[in-house]
Amino acid sequence: MAVVRHFPVEAQQTAMCIAYYENRSYNPFEVSPTGDYGVMGINAYWQRERLAKMGLTPADLFIVDTNVRVAADIWQEQSFNPWAT
């Protein structure tokens, strides 16, 4: 699974919970009304610079492994704070 591949062990359970609450159906093609893409709910607008730096487009976020890789990149810089309500 992508979470195991991209997150360290200590963050995997939280990452799985975030995926559940961001996208309860785990539908990789879901886009929320606020522009959150895929299983981890990556916001393409707020993460546009990161996506560009990683050579990605919003459409790439429909690929589960890519979506989780971007989430892990965000986590490395900001912990899980961007997903906090």
HELIX and SHEET records of a PDB file:
HELIX    1   1 ALA A    2  HIS A    6  1                                   5    
HELIX    2   2 VAL A    9  GLU A   22  1                                  14    
HELIX    3   3 ARG A   48  LYS A   53  1                                   6    
HELIX    4   4 PRO A   58  PHE A   62  5                                   5    
HELIX    5   5 VAL A   64  GLN A   78  1                                  15    
HELIX    6   6 ASN A   81  TRP A   83  5                                   3    
SHEET    1   A 2 ASP A  36  TYR A  37  0                                        
SHEET    2   A 2 ILE A  42  ASN A  43 -1                                        
END                                                                             
